Structure formats: C-alpha cells, structure tokens
C-alpha cells in the first residue's frame, strides 16, 4: 500500500480562495443561477489587438528560451521601466510564467521572515507557509486606508531577526484598491533601509492607478527593492501567464539563485507568449490609449460602487487604482448577529445565497475571522464593449449613464448588497 504521508507544510491547504470563488460562481451560473461575480479579480478588458496579432504571428515558436527570459523581451521590459522613471537594464530582468511564480521563487531563494501588511493578497502568506517560512503581519486599519505605516513597520522590525526579513508590498493594493504614494513610500523605504529589510514590491496593478500616478518603491529604495509585474492586469492577459521581475544590480546573487530555481522548475515561460509580450512592453500610442481608457472606466466605476456602499452605511476606502474595494460591515454587526452572521465568511456565504452577489471574506487576506470585512472586485461587465464605447465618448470622467449602460451588473450588485443589509 502506498504511503499517503504529505509534506506537513501542504497539509490542509486547498485551492486559492480567489480561484475557488471563480470556479464556484461559474458552476452556479452554469446551473442557471443569476450570479454577480464580484469575487474574482480578472481584468474585464480584452488583450489589445496588436498584442494578440503578435501572438498569432509567433504561434509556431517552439524552442526553449533561456530560463531568465528571451533577451529581446528582457530588453523591452527594461525599456518599459525606464520610460516610467525606474532605472533598469535587461541584465537585471527575469521573465517567468506569471509574477506569482516569481514571487514564490524569491521567497524560496531568500528563506526570509515575511513581513506582510494586513490585508494582503491571498497567496503571499500561503506561499511562505508552503516553504515553512514565518509570517509577521503588519497591522493596518480602515481609518488609515489599510496602508502600512513606517511606525508599524519599525515595530515589526524591533526585535533582532532570526533570519533575513522580506517586506512584500502591493500598490495599488489587492484587496483594497489603495495606492501607496510618494511620501508613504519614502518613509517606508527609510525604515526598510535602516533595518536592512529587502522589499518585494508587487506592482502588477501599477499601470491601472486611476490617475496614472503610480510611483515605484524602487524610486525610493533602489538598492533594496525587487519589482514584480506582468501582463495580467494592465494588458488583460491573466491566462497568458507572463510575469516579470526587476532586480537591483546589487542583488545579482539573489537574481541568479531565482534563475537557477526557474531552470529546475518551470524551465522557461512559453515561447509564443514571450514574443507577443515584446509587442506589449515596447508600447505605442495604441497601447497607451488602451490603458488610459481602461483607467477612465475603472476610476468612475470604483467611485460609483464606493458611493453606493457608503450610502448603505458600509465603511470603505475609495480606490486609487486596480479594480478592488475592501468594505467593512461593522455598522451592521448587531443586526447581522440576529441573523446568525458573526464572521466575514458567514456574511459572504449568506450574501451569495440570498442575493447572488459573490464577494470574498477578509480572513484569507489576513484579517481577523470575526471581522465583517470582504473584498469586492468590480469587474463583472463586458470590457470590450465598454472600451469601444468610451472610445467614442467625450474626454473626461465617465458619467453614471455610461456606467449604467456598460457596467450595470456591477452597480446592481452593489445596490443588492445595500438592500440586503437594510433588510
């Protein structure tokens, strides 16, 4: 009989909550249920046409590329960073099958204590857990817009480390939609530098800062920041699985360790995808316009959903970027308790059952189980139709009539949340 012993670090670990809610809502919809899919955070927009054409043209590419990535793509990625004010060279870029894999390999290579703001994306802490690495949560709160403070980071670093420390930041944030601005980043960088903390800055939503005002942590802490990103959010290509990592020159030893691990695990990112990604990262007026129009839609929609939740007396920080909100339902704690709802998971489960609105509870993002918080992803609409419509609309903010026509399911989902709470 085969021994069924598992690695103790993987026992009890199920599917990522974000992927699980995607599969569950698809299954409910397939059975005829009307589901408002505000739980899974996939870009609603199509991959830009010129990038798709590049993939078609390179579909026959079949050879293994270098584990660190195709040289021409690494050069294009470095140029993309330089155009955004971040010093970069192709030698310092690594390409992988999604930034998620690259983040995991950095954690594996570094063997660090992971410092994470609470809340943070659902896979950061589980990756550390799979590797047997300790996680220290940095507290945040709604009043501070869920952003880590330099004081809280300093407190987390106050005790002598038993192993190197790695701070993982995500801006704009999944799950909160909040961006860390220049002064905040500068203050956090100073604490990280003082305590010799390496920063892994996940900036995959950077291009979707609604005001186009994203600032990289590498601008404030260039010697100690690794920047990860990819095509999934700003280019609408989540399923293509193409991620990037930019290392400082002084961390070449860590970069080479990651490349070595890549060669022993995924070998290389898919050859056709890498060649199409050259087109994406080389940029152009059409791609710039695609991003600007995406921002216009998301900025207006994020504010519209925020208004609906706020009118329903839900606490929520207005978003700066991406397509997420992190509402907190504490105002209704007593009323919800009378309906036997005392945790964020119970709230999301009942909300889905009663209204068809799918959210994710706050606990998988690092919040207390009893906290009545959740993540809302405002992407349940036809992004291709919305982009076509905004292309023919006047410049400036998108109005409510546009949102009703093209993003009505998201607005209806938010309205249903408010009606359910009041009921």
VMD Tcl script that draws the C-alpha trace (Angstrom):
set ca {
  {0.00 0.00 0.00}
  {1.30 3.46 -0.91}
  {2.34 5.70 1.98}
  {-0.09 8.67 1.99}
  {2.13 10.98 4.04}
  {2.19 14.56 2.77}
  {4.73 17.29 3.31}
  {3.49 18.83 6.59}
  {3.64 22.31 5.05}
  {0.95 21.44 2.48}
  {-1.46 19.53 4.71}
  {-4.84 21.22 4.83}
  {-4.09 23.65 2.03}
  {-6.87 23.87 -0.51}
  {-7.28 25.93 -3.64}
  {-6.55 29.65 -3.57}
  {-9.77 31.41 -2.44}
  {-9.72 33.67 -5.50}
  {-9.56 30.73 -7.90}
  {-12.11 28.80 -5.84}
  {-14.70 31.60 -5.98}
  {-14.17 31.86 -9.74}
  {-14.91 28.17 -10.22}
  {-17.86 28.24 -7.81}
  {-19.58 31.22 -9.46}
  {-19.06 29.70 -12.91}
  {-20.68 26.48 -11.70}
  {-23.63 28.39 -10.20}
  {-24.12 30.32 -13.43}
  {-23.96 27.08 -15.45}
  {-26.85 25.77 -13.33}
  {-28.91 28.83 -14.20}
  {-28.28 30.97 -11.12}
  {-28.00 34.71 -11.70}
  {-24.66 35.48 -10.04}
  {-23.00 38.88 -9.68}
  {-19.35 37.88 -9.93}
  {-17.66 40.40 -7.67}
  {-15.33 37.86 -6.05}
  {-12.73 37.05 -8.70}
  {-10.27 39.73 -9.80}
  {-9.72 39.18 -13.51}
  {-9.35 42.14 -15.86}
  {-12.57 42.56 -17.86}
  {-10.75 44.08 -20.82}
  {-9.58 42.14 -23.90}
  {-5.91 41.79 -24.76}
  {-5.02 44.66 -27.13}
  {-5.45 43.65 -30.77}
  {-1.84 44.29 -31.79}
  {-0.56 42.08 -28.95}
  {-2.97 39.30 -29.98}
  {-1.74 39.59 -33.58}
  {1.83 39.23 -32.33}
  {0.87 36.03 -30.54}
  {-0.70 34.66 -33.73}
  {2.40 35.54 -35.72}
  {4.62 33.74 -33.20}
  {2.42 30.70 -32.54}
  {4.96 28.41 -34.23}
  {7.80 29.40 -31.87}
  {8.65 26.16 -30.09}
  {12.22 26.22 -28.82}
  {13.19 26.56 -25.19}
  {14.16 30.12 -24.37}
  {16.68 30.98 -21.62}
  {15.38 30.42 -18.11}
  {15.88 34.11 -17.32}
  {13.76 35.02 -20.34}
  {14.09 35.88 -24.00}
  {16.81 38.58 -24.36}
  {14.66 40.77 -26.61}
  {11.81 40.65 -24.10}
  {14.07 41.46 -21.16}
  {15.33 44.45 -23.12}
  {11.76 45.58 -23.86}
  {10.78 45.24 -20.19}
  {13.82 47.28 -19.11}
  {12.84 50.00 -21.58}
  {9.27 49.95 -20.25}
  {10.62 50.59 -16.72}
  {12.94 53.37 -17.86}
  {10.05 55.18 -19.56}
  {8.37 55.15 -16.15}
  {11.34 56.66 -14.36}
  {12.84 53.46 -12.91}
  {16.46 52.67 -13.73}
  {16.58 49.26 -15.38}
  {18.78 47.12 -17.59}
  {17.93 43.89 -19.39}
  {20.58 42.06 -17.34}
  {18.52 42.69 -14.21}
  {15.18 41.39 -15.59}
  {13.82 37.86 -15.13}
  {10.79 36.55 -17.03}
  {8.52 33.84 -15.63}
  {5.11 32.20 -16.13}
  {3.30 34.83 -14.09}
  {4.53 37.09 -11.30}
  {3.01 34.67 -8.77}
  {5.66 32.08 -9.61}
  {8.45 34.66 -9.45}
  {7.29 35.86 -6.02}
  {7.32 32.26 -4.81}
  {10.84 31.68 -6.12}
  {12.13 34.85 -4.44}
  {10.70 33.60 -1.14}
  {12.21 30.17 -1.71}
  {15.63 31.57 -2.56}
  {15.72 34.14 0.23}
  {14.44 31.95 3.11}
  {13.17 35.03 4.94}
  {10.74 36.09 7.59}
  {7.92 37.54 5.52}
  {6.52 40.92 6.61}
  {3.00 41.46 5.28}
  {0.52 44.32 5.71}
  {-2.89 43.09 6.81}
  {-4.80 42.82 4.50}
  {-2.66 41.46 1.66}
  {-3.29 39.31 -1.39}
  {-4.40 35.78 -0.53}
  {-1.38 33.89 -1.93}
  {1.52 35.73 -0.29}
  {1.22 34.15 3.17}
  {0.33 30.64 1.91}
  {3.43 30.66 -0.28}
  {5.53 31.39 2.79}
  {3.66 28.66 4.68}
  {4.36 26.08 1.98}
  {8.04 26.92 2.36}
  {7.90 26.74 6.16}
  {8.73 30.44 6.50}
  {7.37 32.63 9.31}
  {4.94 35.46 8.54}
  {4.70 38.64 10.61}
  {1.56 40.66 9.94}
  {1.83 44.45 9.98}
  {-1.45 45.89 11.30}
  {-3.43 48.46 9.33}
  {-6.91 49.87 9.78}
  {-9.77 51.41 7.88}
  {-9.04 54.89 9.27}
  {-5.54 54.66 7.77}
  {-6.95 53.39 4.45}
  {-5.48 49.94 5.12}
  {-1.96 51.25 4.44}
  {1.08 50.18 6.48}
  {2.75 52.98 8.41}
  {6.51 53.39 8.92}
  {5.89 53.14 12.68}
  {4.16 49.78 12.29}
  {6.97 48.52 10.07}
  {9.58 49.71 12.58}
  {7.69 47.91 15.35}
  {7.71 44.68 13.32}
  {11.49 45.06 12.95}
  {12.15 45.99 16.60}
  {13.23 42.52 17.72}
  {16.55 41.13 16.45}
  {15.87 38.98 13.35}
  {16.44 35.22 13.42}
  {16.62 35.23 9.61}
  {16.60 37.89 6.86}
  {13.39 39.89 6.55}
  {11.40 40.40 3.36}
  {8.67 43.05 3.17}
  {6.07 42.35 0.50}
  {4.12 45.40 -0.67}
  {1.39 45.61 -3.31}
  {0.41 49.01 -4.73}
  {-2.24 49.64 -5.92}
  {-3.42 47.03 -3.48}
  {-5.28 43.84 -3.99}
  {-7.57 43.69 -1.96}
  {-8.10 47.37 -1.03}
  {-7.55 49.36 -4.24}
  {-5.42 51.82 -2.25}
  {-2.11 53.11 -3.65}
  {0.98 53.98 -1.63}
  {2.04 57.49 -2.68}
  {5.50 59.05 -2.73}
  {5.73 60.31 0.88}
  {4.43 56.99 2.25}
  {6.87 55.01 0.13}
  {9.77 57.27 1.11}
  {9.02 56.80 4.83}
  {8.67 53.02 4.47}
  {11.88 52.90 2.44}
  {13.78 54.70 5.19}
  {12.66 52.15 7.79}
  {13.47 49.24 5.47}
  {16.92 50.67 4.77}
  {17.59 51.24 8.47}
  {16.69 47.63 9.33}
  {18.24 46.11 6.18}
  {14.89 44.74 5.04}
  {14.61 43.59 1.45}
  {11.41 44.80 -0.27}
  {9.49 42.78 -2.82}
  {7.20 45.33 -4.48}
  {4.35 43.73 -6.40}
  {3.35 46.47 -8.82}
  {1.22 44.43 -11.17}
  {-1.62 46.99 -10.88}
  {0.69 49.99 -11.27}
  {-0.47 50.88 -14.79}
  {-4.06 50.85 -13.52}
  {-3.54 53.62 -10.97}
  {-6.67 55.58 -11.81}
  {-4.85 58.91 -12.00}
  {-1.84 57.47 -13.82}
  {0.19 58.50 -10.78}
  {1.83 55.21 -9.79}
  {5.24 55.54 -8.12}
  {7.51 52.52 -7.77}
  {9.07 51.64 -4.44}
  {12.29 51.26 -6.45}
  {12.32 55.03 -6.90}
  {12.84 55.43 -3.13}
  {14.78 52.28 -2.24}
  {16.55 51.27 -5.47}
  {19.25 49.21 -3.84}
  {16.85 47.04 -1.84}
  {13.69 46.64 -3.97}
  {12.71 43.86 -6.34}
  {9.77 44.91 -8.54}
  {7.40 42.29 -9.93}
  {4.67 42.74 -12.52}
  {3.25 41.18 -15.64}
  {0.65 41.26 -18.40}
  {-2.37 40.01 -16.47}
  {-3.87 43.29 -15.23}
  {-2.89 46.25 -17.43}
  {-2.87 44.13 -20.61}
  {-5.89 41.96 -19.79}
  {-3.85 38.76 -20.27}
  {-4.17 36.88 -16.99}
  {-4.39 33.48 -18.62}
  {-1.28 34.09 -20.68}
  {0.83 33.74 -17.52}
  {3.66 36.17 -18.25}
  {5.40 37.79 -15.28}
  {8.45 39.98 -14.81}
  {10.87 40.72 -12.00}
  {13.37 43.58 -11.90}
  {16.30 43.11 -9.51}
  {18.75 45.80 -8.32}
  {22.29 45.27 -9.62}
  {23.50 44.69 -6.06}
  {21.16 41.71 -5.67}
  {22.59 39.77 -8.60}
  {23.36 36.89 -6.21}
  {19.64 36.57 -5.43}
  {18.63 37.01 -9.06}
  {20.94 34.18 -10.13}
  {19.51 31.94 -7.40}
  {15.99 32.62 -8.72}
  {17.11 31.87 -12.29}
  {18.64 28.60 -11.07}
  {15.39 27.63 -9.38}
  {13.48 28.56 -12.53}
  {15.66 26.22 -14.57}
  {14.84 23.36 -12.19}
  {11.09 24.03 -12.01}
  {9.24 25.70 -14.89}
  {12.31 25.85 -17.22}
  {11.09 28.92 -19.14}
  {7.98 30.90 -19.94}
  {6.11 29.85 -23.09}
  {7.95 30.88 -26.26}
  {4.98 32.36 -28.20}
  {3.81 34.32 -25.16}
  {7.26 35.83 -24.61}
  {7.42 37.03 -28.20}
  {3.96 38.58 -28.02}
  {4.96 40.26 -24.76}
  {7.73 42.11 -26.61}
  {5.00 43.95 -28.51}
  {3.19 44.78 -25.26}
  {6.25 46.11 -23.45}
  {7.57 48.01 -26.47}
  {4.40 50.10 -26.16}
  {2.96 52.55 -28.63}
  {0.18 55.10 -28.93}
  {-2.50 52.42 -29.29}
  {-1.43 50.65 -26.11}
  {-1.15 53.92 -24.21}
  {-4.69 54.79 -25.27}
  {-5.91 51.33 -24.23}
  {-4.54 51.87 -20.72}
  {-5.90 55.42 -20.44}
  {-9.39 54.27 -21.45}
  {-9.22 51.35 -19.03}
  {-8.33 53.75 -16.23}
  {-11.22 56.09 -17.12}
  {-13.74 53.28 -16.81}
  {-12.27 51.80 -13.64}
  {-11.89 55.17 -11.91}
  {-15.53 56.09 -12.49}
  {-16.84 52.63 -11.65}
  {-14.81 52.38 -8.45}
  {-16.18 55.69 -7.23}
  {-19.75 54.76 -8.19}
  {-19.60 51.50 -6.24}
  {-17.97 53.30 -3.30}
  {-20.86 55.80 -3.22}
  {-23.45 53.03 -3.20}
  {-21.74 51.22 -0.34}
  {-21.19 54.41 1.64}
  {-24.86 55.35 1.19}
  {-25.68 51.95 2.69}
  {-23.52 52.84 5.73}
  {-20.74 50.44 4.78}
  {-17.21 51.59 5.65}
  {-14.97 51.55 2.57}
  {-11.88 53.40 1.40}
  {-12.31 54.90 -2.06}
  {-9.95 53.22 -4.55}
  {-6.85 54.75 -6.12}
  {-6.22 52.01 -8.65}
  {-6.90 48.50 -9.85}
  {-10.44 47.16 -9.52}
  {-10.93 46.31 -5.85}
  {-12.67 47.60 -2.74}
  {-12.39 46.29 0.81}
  {-15.72 47.07 2.52}
  {-16.17 46.64 6.28}
  {-19.71 45.93 7.53}
  {-19.22 46.56 11.26}
  {-22.10 49.06 11.36}
  {-24.44 46.09 10.87}
  {-22.78 43.71 13.34}
  {-25.71 43.61 15.75}
  {-28.33 43.22 13.03}
  {-26.28 40.55 11.27}
  {-25.74 38.65 14.52}
  {-29.54 38.39 14.81}
  {-29.37 36.53 11.50}
  {-26.59 34.25 12.89}
  {-23.92 36.05 10.87}
  {-20.86 36.77 13.02}
  {-17.89 36.33 10.66}
  {-16.84 37.64 7.28}
  {-17.12 34.14 5.81}
  {-20.69 33.74 7.05}
  {-21.56 37.17 5.68}
  {-20.24 36.32 2.20}
  {-21.91 32.93 2.19}
  {-25.32 34.32 3.12}
  {-24.95 37.24 0.74}
  {-24.32 34.82 -2.13}
  {-27.23 32.61 -1.12}
  {-29.71 35.46 -0.63}
  {-28.74 37.89 -3.41}
  {-26.43 36.12 -5.87}
  {-23.64 38.61 -5.10}
  {-20.25 36.89 -4.71}
  {-17.59 38.52 -2.53}
  {-14.54 37.09 -0.76}
  {-14.27 37.35 3.05}
  {-11.44 39.30 4.64}
  {-9.90 36.38 6.57}
  {-7.97 34.87 3.61}
  {-6.39 38.31 3.14}
  {-5.02 38.28 6.68}
  {-7.87 39.92 8.60}
  {-9.41 38.52 11.81}
  {-12.04 35.83 11.23}
  {-14.62 37.76 13.26}
  {-14.11 40.97 11.30}
  {-17.03 41.67 8.97}
  {-14.85 42.60 6.00}
  {-14.74 41.41 2.42}
  {-13.10 42.06 -0.92}
  {-15.21 43.30 -3.80}
  {-13.88 43.14 -7.36}
  {-15.83 45.42 -9.71}
  {-15.17 43.60 -12.99}
  {-18.45 41.85 -13.88}
  {-19.01 43.63 -17.18}
  {-18.14 43.37 -20.87}
  {-14.82 45.18 -21.02}
  {-14.55 45.05 -24.80}
  {-17.91 46.78 -25.26}
  {-17.05 49.35 -22.59}
  {-13.72 50.18 -24.25}
  {-15.41 50.59 -27.63}
  {-17.99 52.89 -26.07}
  {-15.53 55.03 -24.15}
  {-13.50 55.48 -27.34}
  {-16.41 57.41 -28.86}
  {-17.34 59.33 -25.71}
  {-16.16 62.77 -24.67}
  {-12.88 63.07 -22.80}
  {-13.02 63.45 -19.05}
  {-14.72 61.41 -16.33}
  {-17.13 58.68 -17.40}
  {-20.69 59.54 -16.29}
  {-23.31 57.44 -14.47}
  {-25.35 56.92 -17.63}
  {-22.34 55.26 -19.28}
  {-21.82 53.05 -16.24}
  {-25.47 52.01 -16.17}
  {-25.32 51.02 -19.83}
  {-22.00 49.19 -19.77}
  {-21.29 48.21 -16.14}
  {-24.84 47.73 -14.90}
  {-24.26 44.34 -13.29}
  {-21.57 45.76 -11.03}
  {-23.83 48.64 -9.97}
  {-26.75 46.28 -9.46}
  {-24.56 44.01 -7.33}
  {-23.61 46.95 -5.10}
  {-27.27 48.00 -4.87}
  {-28.26 44.47 -3.85}
  {-25.68 44.49 -1.07}
  {-27.19 47.68 0.36}
  {-30.76 46.39 0.08}
  {-29.81 43.11 1.78}
  {-28.13 44.94 4.65}
  {-31.08 47.26 5.18}
  {-33.42 44.30 5.09}
}
mol new
graphics top color blue
foreach p $ca { graphics top sphere $p radius 0.5 }
foreach p [lrange $ca 0 end-1] q [lrange $ca 1 end] { graphics top cylinder $p $q radius 0.2 }
display resetview
